Amino acid sequence: MTKKQIKQLASASYTKEILDSKKVEKIAALLSRADVKEYIRALKLAEKSHTVSLVLPDAKLYNSNRKFWENAFKNKRVIVEEDPSLLLGVKVINNDMIYDMTLKNNLELFAKETAE
């Protein structure tokens, strides 16, 4: 199978933007071992493009602004991670893009600039 065909199978594994485990099992059962490896790789990439990770110092901050985040990332699943070391702000991981708008990151950048 070509990579294009495997990508098409990976996109066909979704039902309403949600990965359908029954479809995945049926497709994987029909593929060869090498194609299953490529299929899993394609599924991971597809899942990464359907997901946004928010790293917050406190998960309560997400709950108070839930509608804002849902509107900002429509048609994507939002995963919230808690990291108390961030102090303040948010770190957004959207596919391969990382937006680090935390106080910890700003202080580290400031310290690096003043050291130079």
TAPE-V423092 format. One record per residue. N is the residue number from 0. RES is the residue in one small letter. PSI is psi in whole degrees, -180 to 180 (* if undefined). OMEGA is omega in whole degrees, 0 to 359 (none if undefined). D_FIRST is the distance of its C-alpha to the first C-alpha in Angstrom with 2 decimals. Layout:
BEGIN
{{N RES PSI OMEGA D_FIRST} {N RES PSI OMEGA D_FIRST}}
END
This chain:
BEGIN
{{0 m 148 178 0.00} {1 t 163 179 3.76} {2 k -35 179 6.66} {3 k -42 179 8.26} {4 q -39 180 6.39} {5 i -37 176 6.92} {6 k -39 178 10.34} {7 q -39 177 11.04} {8 l -40 179 10.63} {9 a -42 179 12.89} {10 s -29 177 15.33} {11 a -11 180 15.45} {12 s -2 181 16.54} {13 y 142 173 19.83} {14 t 113 182 22.92} {15 k 52 176 25.65} {16 e 14 179 24.45} {17 i 134 180 24.42} {18 l 125 183 21.57} {19 d 111 185 21.65} {20 s -32 179 21.45} {21 k -42 178 21.22} {22 k -41 181 18.07} {23 v -45 180 16.53} {24 e -42 179 17.66} {25 k -45 181 16.38} {26 i -45 182 12.80} {27 a -33 180 12.93} {28 a -26 182 14.48} {29 l -11 184 11.70} {30 l 158 174 8.96} {31 s 169 183 9.27} {32 r -44 180 11.52} {33 a -40 179 9.49} {34 d -33 177 6.95} {35 v -40 178 10.37} {36 k -45 178 11.81} {37 e -39 180 9.58} {38 y -43 178 10.19} {39 i -42 178 13.82} {40 r -43 179 14.10} {41 a -37 177 13.01} {42 l -40 179 15.49} {43 k -42 178 18.13} {44 l -41 179 17.95} {45 a -42 180 18.18} {46 e -38 178 21.02} {47 k -37 180 22.72} {48 s -18 179 22.81} {49 h 4 187 24.30} {50 t 142 173 26.97} {51 v 131 178 30.19} {52 s 132 175 32.28} {53 l 124 177 36.03} {54 v 116 184 38.06} {55 l 154 177 41.68} {56 p -26 179 44.85} {57 d 129 183 45.57} {58 a -21 178 43.31} {59 k -28 179 46.30} {60 l -34 178 45.81} {61 y -44 183 42.52} {62 n -35 180 44.21} {63 s -23 180 47.02} {64 n 30 185 44.71} {65 r -46 182 41.87} {66 k -38 178 42.04} {67 f -49 182 41.93} {68 w -38 179 38.70} {69 e -37 177 37.07} {70 n -33 180 38.09} {71 a -33 182 36.98} {72 f 67 179 33.40} {73 k 149 179 32.75} {74 n 21 176 29.49} {75 k 148 176 28.89} {76 r 132 181 29.77} {77 v 124 177 32.62} {78 i 130 182 32.97} {79 v 127 175 36.44} {80 e 145 181 37.25} {81 e 129 178 40.85} {82 d 97 183 42.13} {83 p -18 181 45.96} {84 s -10 182 46.09} {85 l -20 179 45.11} {86 l -63 185 48.62} {87 l 145 177 47.99} {88 g -164 183 45.26} {89 v 148 174 41.54} {90 k 120 183 38.33} {91 v 126 178 35.40} {92 i 108 182 31.81} {93 n 102 184 29.54} {94 n -112 180 25.95} {95 d -3 182 26.73} {96 m 132 178 30.26} {97 i 121 177 33.19} {98 y 110 184 36.55} {99 d 99 181 39.30} {100 m 52 182 42.50} {101 t 156 178 44.39} {102 l -39 179 47.91} {103 k -47 180 46.78} {104 n -43 180 44.50} {105 n -40 179 47.27} {106 l -39 178 49.85} {107 e -41 177 47.67} {108 l -41 179 47.13} {109 f -43 179 50.87} {110 a -38 180 51.81} {111 k -41 180 49.55} {112 e -40 182 51.09} {113 t -25 179 54.62} {114 a -24 182 54.08} {115 e * none 53.18}}
END
